[in-house]
């Protein structure tokens, strides 16, 4: 686990960092490989994206490709805001939303796993954002 992601779960009334996960469709899937003729939706055409909320800064990392059913998508992680604080109530709502996304929408929660982000070696919040 990278040092920047160890013990980095946000704490009430302590400085936080918010990063935007940028996505750009750099190489759309060619028509001859789009067997189902799905409409391709470039992720950069929306004001919605995902973000990472953490208590530690993440060093700058190069953009990297991810291959999706739409084609090659270039991912970037950019600092959006730093040095702001959250109340205990705000952080509780963010934590509940993060858990809901991973357990009910992505269905990544398993019976043997417990959601205890404050006790985890590596924990940060993934959030939907409107930018």
C-alpha positions in Angstrom: 0.0 0.0 0.0 1.5 3.4 -1.0 2.4 5.6 2.0 0.0 8.3 0.8 -2.9 5.8 1.1 -2.0 4.5 4.6 -4.0 5.9 7.5 -5.6 8.5 5.3 -9.3 8.2 6.1 -10.6 11.8 6.6 -11.0 12.9 10.2 -13.6 15.5 11.4 -12.2 19.1 11.7 -8.8 18.0 10.1 -7.6 19.2 6.7 -8.8 17.1 3.7 -7.8 16.7 0.1 -10.3 16.2 -2.8 -9.1 14.7 -6.1 -11.1 14.5 -9.3 -10.8 11.3 -11.3 -10.8 12.6 -14.9 -11.7 10.4 -17.8 -11.3 11.1 -21.5 -12.2 8.6 -24.3 -9.0 8.8 -26.2 -9.6 5.9 -28.6 -13.2 5.0 -29.3 -14.0 1.3 -30.0 -14.0 0.9 -33.8 -17.4 0.1 -35.4 -16.1 -3.3 -36.6 -15.5 -4.3 -32.9 -18.8 -2.8 -31.6 -20.8 -6.0 -32.4 -23.8 -5.0 -30.4 -23.8 -1.5 -31.9 -23.9 0.2 -28.5 -23.9 3.9 -28.4 -20.6 5.2 -27.1 -20.7 7.8 -24.4 -17.5 9.8 -24.0 -17.1 10.3 -20.2 -15.7 13.8 -20.7 -19.1 14.9 -22.1 -20.7 15.1 -18.6 -20.3 17.3 -15.6 -20.4 14.2 -13.4 -17.4 12.3 -12.3 -15.9 10.5 -9.3 -13.6 11.9 -6.7 -11.2 10.7 -4.0 -11.4 12.2 -0.5 -8.4 11.7 1.7 -6.6 13.1 4.7 -3.2 13.0 3.0 -2.0 14.5 -0.3 -1.5 12.1 -3.2 1.6 12.8 -5.3 1.2 13.7 -8.9 1.0 10.5 -11.0 1.1 10.3 -14.8 -2.2 9.8 -16.7 -2.8 6.1 -17.5 -5.1 4.1 -19.9 -8.1 1.9 -18.9 -9.7 -0.2 -21.5 -13.5 -0.2 -21.4 -16.3 -1.4 -23.6 -16.3 2.1 -25.2 -12.6 1.9 -26.0 -9.4 3.3 -24.4 -10.1 5.8 -21.7 -7.3 8.0 -20.3 -7.5 8.5 -16.5 -6.1 11.4 -14.6 -6.2 12.2 -10.9 -6.1 15.9 -10.2 -6.2 17.9 -7.0 -9.5 19.8 -6.9 -9.4 21.3 -3.4 -7.2 21.1 -0.3 -7.0 22.3 3.3 -10.8 22.2 3.9 -12.4 20.5 6.9 -15.5 18.5 7.3 -17.8 18.2 10.4 -18.4 14.8 12.0 -22.0 14.9 10.5 -20.7 15.6 7.0 -18.1 12.9 7.2 -20.7 10.4 8.5 -23.0 11.2 5.4 -20.0 10.8 3.1 -19.0 7.5 4.7 -22.5 6.2 4.4 -22.7 7.2 0.7 -19.3 5.6 0.0 -20.5 2.3 1.7 -23.8 2.4 -0.3 -22.0 2.8 -3.6 -19.7 -0.1 -3.0 -22.2 -2.4 -1.3 -25.5 -1.8 -3.2 -24.5 -0.3 -6.6 -21.2 -2.0 -7.3 -22.1 -5.0 -5.1 -18.5 -5.4 -3.9 -19.4 -6.1 -0.3 -18.8 -9.8 0.7 -20.3 -11.7 3.7 -16.8 -12.1 5.3 -15.9 -8.4 5.0 -16.8 -5.7 7.4 -16.9 -2.0 6.5 -14.6 -0.4 9.0 -12.8 2.4 7.1 -11.2 4.0 10.2 -9.5 0.7 11.1 -8.4 -0.3 7.6 -4.7 0.0 6.6 -5.8 1.8 3.5 -9.1 3.7 3.4 -10.3 6.8 1.6 -13.7 7.9 0.3 -14.8 7.6 -3.4 -17.6 10.0 -4.1 -19.7 11.1 -7.1 -19.0 14.7 -8.0 -20.6 17.4 -10.1 -18.0 19.7 -11.5 
